[in-house]
Each structure stands twice: as C-alpha cells, then as structure tokens.
Amino acid sequence: MNAYTSRLRKAHIAAALVLVLLLAACSAPGEGDDEGGGEEGPIKVGVIVPTTGVVAAAGTDMLNGWNLYWEINGNEVAGRTIETIHEDNAGDPTTTLTKARKLVEQDGAAVIVGTLLANTALALAEYLDPLDDVIGLNPAGSADDLSQRGVVDNYVRAGGWQSSSPTHVAGDWAYEQGYRKVITLCQDYAFGHENCGGFTNTFTDRGGEIVQQLWAPLGTPDYSSYLSDIDPASADAAFVLTVGADSG
C-alpha cells in the first residue's frame, strides 16, 4: 500500500466514522429520554476489540487508535459527547455475542464498533441485523460475506478490502513464476478459508493445481506437526497464512 492509498483509506474510514456517529446523534436517546430520537446526553459507543488472545497486539492498536482519534479531534459530534465503553472479545465469536448483548441491552450503546477477526465480525453482524436502533461500524473485519452476500444494512463497513482480495493477485503471480503445484497451509477460521480461497481460485483458474490443503486452528502454538505433513516432492511451492501471535 503506497502513501497516497494509505491516506485515502484513512480518510474514508474517518468519514464513515463521523457519518455513523452523526446518524446516531440524530437517533440515539439521551439521558432522561423515554424513547429514541432524543437530542441530549452522551452517545454511548461500544468498542469490541480483542486485547487478549492470539490477536491482542492488533486489537490493542485498534483501541489505541480509536482513543487517539477522540483525543486529537475532541470527543463531541453534532454537540453530543462520545462515551466509549470497551469490551474485550479475545478474538472469539461467542464472547463477541455476549459482549455485544451486554453493551446494547445493559449499557445502552447506540453504536457498536468492531471487531477485528472475520469470524467475530460475522457474529456481530448477525446480532446487529434485526436491531433498528443500533448502528454498527466495522473498521477491520474483512469477511467476504459482509459485502458479497449477507450484507447487513446497519453494519457499516469502513475497511477497504475483503479476505480474499489480497491473494487473488498472489495466485496469478505464482503461476506467472512457473509454479504449477502448490500446497496450502492456512488457519481454520473464516478469514483463513477466504484468504486461502482467493489464492486457490486464481491459481487454479490459470491452470495450477492445489495438491494438498492443511488447516491449523487459530491460536496454534506449534506448527511443526503441520510442516511435517508437507511433502516437498509433491509441490513446487507452499502458500502459508498465519495471523497474530501465530505468525511468530
């Protein structure tokens, strides 16, 4: 990603953020209001990002970025104070649902921001879908289904890419380099399957062959058993995907 593209993407995300919060400012109940549509009091924003678990480092960066934005720009939108409530989902879909219900049903959050991993974003989208008075902002979760099929109207996607997008070109590149047989080793959750699928689709469309596919659960501490399953004599190359602490 070049500097111009990076700046443009950040501008789009900031614009989406402000738009979502402006919508919330017009519809969220204020303190003392019995019904929606109040125009006073803070806007409660639930931020669900993983600050523990395999992707804790990236989740902490997300939370710090969110807090830094308001520190720099002031914590008001359309005259309403933004009140942030952070919940840690540890990168787990079931925990994501628990935390989302707590934020909306107990804390009264009008906006939910999150999450990071594709599988947790899909879980959050399913929860938000039937809610008419809550808006979701998806800054990072890149599941293909969130923009290709199961689109949720009140879950605004600010990220500029999908799980499979970066690896479409990798499949073309591998074939152009003369590779014809490839082994894949990817993580066994939504992003891993879609990211691996992007490579696989373009590589096989060109005429390449996937001779073996291996799947490691998210949070695998040791990949030696998977590496020992790879037969180097059967392939020209290996496509490997890991995220978070697994990449170490």
C-alpha positions, 0 to 999 in steps of 0.5 A: 500500500503506497502513501497516497492509498494509505491516506485515502483509506484513512480518510474514508474510514474517518468519514464513515466514522463521523457519518455513523456517529452523526446518524446516531446523534440524530437517533440515539436517546439521551439521558432522561429520554423515554424513547429514541430520537432524543437530542441530549446526553452522551452517545454511548459507543461500544468498542469490541476489540480483542486485547487478549488472545492470539490477536491482542497486539492488533486489537490493542492498536485498534483501541489505541487508535480509536482513543487517539482519534477522540483525543486529537479531534475532541470527543463531541459530534453534532454537540453530543459527547462520545462515551466509549465503553470497551469490551474485550472479545479475545478474538472469539465469536461467542464472547463477541455475542455476549459482549455485544448483548451486554453493551446494547441491552445493559449499557445502552450503546447506540453504536457498536464498533468492531471487531477485528477477526472475520469470524467475530465480525460475522457474529456481530453482524448477525446480532446487529441485523434485526436491531433498528436502533443500533448502528454498527461500524466495522473498521477491520473485519474483512469477511467476504460475506459482509459485502458479497452476500449477507450484507447487513444494512446497519453494519457499516463497513469502513475497511477497504478490502475483503479476505480474499482480495489480497491473494487473488493477485498472489495466485496469478503471480505464482503461476506467472513464476512457473509454479504449477503445484502448490500446497496450502497451509492456512488457519481454520477460521473464516478469514483463513478459508477466504484468504486461502480461497482467493489464492486457490481460485486464481491459481487454479483458474490459470491452470495450477493445481492445489495438491494438498490443503492443511488447516491449523486452528487459530491460536496454534502454538506449534506448527511443526506437526503441520510442516511435517505433513508437507511433502516437498516432492509433491509441490513446487511451492507452499502458500502459508497464512498465519495471523497474530501471535501465530505468525511468530 
